[in-house]
Amino acid sequence: MADPWPAKAPRDGIVLLDPRAAAIFASGAPLRRLATGARWSEGPVWIDESQSVLWSDIPNDRILRWSASEGLAVWQQGVEFTNGHARDASGGVLHCSHGLRAVYRTGIEPGARTILVDRYRGKRFNSPNDVVVKSDGTIWFTDPPYGLLVAEEGHGGVAELDDCHVFRFDPATGDVTAVTGLPHHPNGLAFSPDEALLYVSDTAAALPGHGPQHCIFVFDVVAGERLANGRVFAEITPGVPDGFRVDTDGRIYTSASDGVHVLDPDGTTLALIPVPEKVGNVCFGGAARNTLFIAASTSLYAIELAVRGC
Ligand code: MG
């Protein structure tokens, strides 16, 4: 039987660029817009306990929540300009905060904030942007300058560190380590399923005069805690690769200005999911973890896939 969906044939707007991509979209589900009304959406995270998505509306300094049962709600107003999110090893929610120049922790409902880390060698971070948690409980996050340089995304301020890094924080010991300064403006990050690789995007091109980089780097993870052999994994156009996530087979789902680009671990772009608004970040969620939630400018979108997120 012939392939019912040959490469490069659009299906609900999705563009397959490689025959290997057909299996990802086997359900044929369309892209849906779930909610709108934000100014700049970032940092979605799936909350399994409440079957909901939390995400940041950075310029409005709030976190929004969407669930199928209750629709859109404001989770909390006045969150110190949060950006990226992750769940931690103890079931909390980690928030990258431009306003506090810190990574802080809450429960899954609004409440007390615990600042986990806000300095490296005595100097304040720039503005933590995105965060992932490794299986050993360590917290890895990026620290570009957007909260300092973009007036509506923080309180401004002066950089105390002389560069932008990816940091590894061990909550068991309190140790903070700068694991790489290779990306000029490190932004999104994710481990490969086996945690042998760390992907980090560089979005320097997003701000005029800060550099041409719009790529995703990949690093080897050495002894579970250091990075080596940094090299460019893929150049992403149009726009920049902001946040991204990885599925259980290692494919990368990255933001771009025209939608979500799906890349094979070998670097091949497999497919494009066009989104009507500029995409900031994505996360997997849903009961089967096969829904890709897409935070894109004013709105939250979703598409059901035939693969599962890490
Ligand atoms: Mg980001």
Residues whose N, C-alpha, C, O or C-beta is under 5 A from the ligand:
A	BS01	MG	N129 D130 N187 G188 D242 G243 G280
